[in-house]
Amino acid sequence: EIFKFREYSSRALEAQAQVPVEVWSQIFIGIAIAEGLRSQMIYKPDSVPGSHGFDPLGFKSKFGGNTAEGYKTLQLKEIKNGRLAMMAVAGMFTQQLLTGKGPLEQLF
């Protein structure tokens, strides 16, 4: 065996505490660099909120975002998807806090 990884908990809240400081530092620096580059693209005098010109796969035109009405519909769907994802993660954390088991542990 070439690599041997430390055993991490399958419980999300415990696993976060087990991550070494060096890894958290790399994550923080990576996010800082990405946000710095993103802010250079977004914060321009002529920029419009939500329209940054980044659509390499052409989703805007494929899903009806070419019109103002279609674009508003896509924005609403994205917001609802994000809210649902946040509720799902909050539910998994609550489940772990109440039962003491992670989501995968409760399946088996």
SULVEN-V641885 format. One line per field, one symbol per residue. burial: I if it has 24 or more other ideal C-beta (glycine too) atoms within 12 Angstrom, else O. Layout:
BEGIN
burial=???
END
This chain:
BEGIN
burial=OOOOOOOOOOOIOOOOOOOOOOOOOOOOOOOOOOOOOOOOOOOOOOOOOOOOOOOOOOOOOOOOOOOOOOOOOIOOOOOOOOOOOOOOOOOIOOOIOOOOOOOOOOOO
END
